């Protein structure tokens, strides 16, 4: 009588191929984390980044060795690459999570009604004041920069995709957009202040100057993102519309734009998020106002990045309160960017063309 071959407890048999079971993989991961944490703590003291790196190294070696014995070389290499990619993802998440936790931890202290309803006008050295003027300035200047940048960037992207046909003008536009994408933000501020100095004379500071500076930074991002989204629209849709006798401009408005609306909204949102936190161009173009000024064409204005910078650079007598205000300004700015992303996702959900039946 023949007996059944002994099974390997650490593997699952699928057809003629054995694979590492999930409990075994989780066990290897848990052991690697425990061993990595112990090694780092003993040698260097507790450090999250070091624990991740050492644990990932131990896990990569262990999972490769176990998979090579049970599954073979090809599957072992696949699991090794998966471990490396996952480690890279975790390393990328560490600074992101750290920044978010730091801002929330230090910024929630001033999240009160006074911060959102008072400005710094008439605030004494031992008083705290609020950031209402900076919040309103950020919204006004960013909205004005968006009104300037989105039409220009969107129409430029439409020209590149629909009309350019890789002619000399489209190649030149693409080249200059690439150059503008990488310019330092201070250069945009110098350009804006130089332009308005030629028109209105020296020492002219207003919200419109800051909006122009932000639009210089925003336009290339809008052009690039919208161009890529328009390229994703299938040419068959354009050809079908043109075959029905629809003019090209109406094809763009009724077919191309609605099809790409989700990507366009996301690209524009990213462009707004790119400039809403800029400090250097606003510092030299808008000055720093301590009172509420909602007129972008008259007088200095403030913005949340400027408020945070001034609260940190010139804390005054009550230093801790000023630092708390700077952190809270950063938290509010992050919250505004989060709202913009939510709006972009809602636009993608409700306005994107429906597929399927």
ABEGO torsion letter per residue (X at the ends): XBBBBBBBAABBBBEABBBBBAAAAAAAAAAAAAAAAAAAAAAAEBBAAAAAAAAAAAAAAAAAAAAAAAAEAAAAAAAAAAAAAAAAAAAAAAAAAAAAAAAAAAAAAABBAAAAABBABGBBAABAEBAAAAAAAAAAAAAAAAAAAAAAAAAAAAAAAAAAGGBAAAAAAAAAAAAAAABBAAAAAAAAAAAAAAAAEBGBBBAAAAAAAAAAAAAAAAAAAAAAAAAABBAAAAAAAAAAGBBAAAAAAAAAAAAAAAAAAAAAAAAAAAAAABAAAAAAAAEBBABBBABAABEBBBBAAAAAAAAAABAEABAAAAAAAAAAAAAAAAAAAAAAAAAAAAAAAAABBBBEX
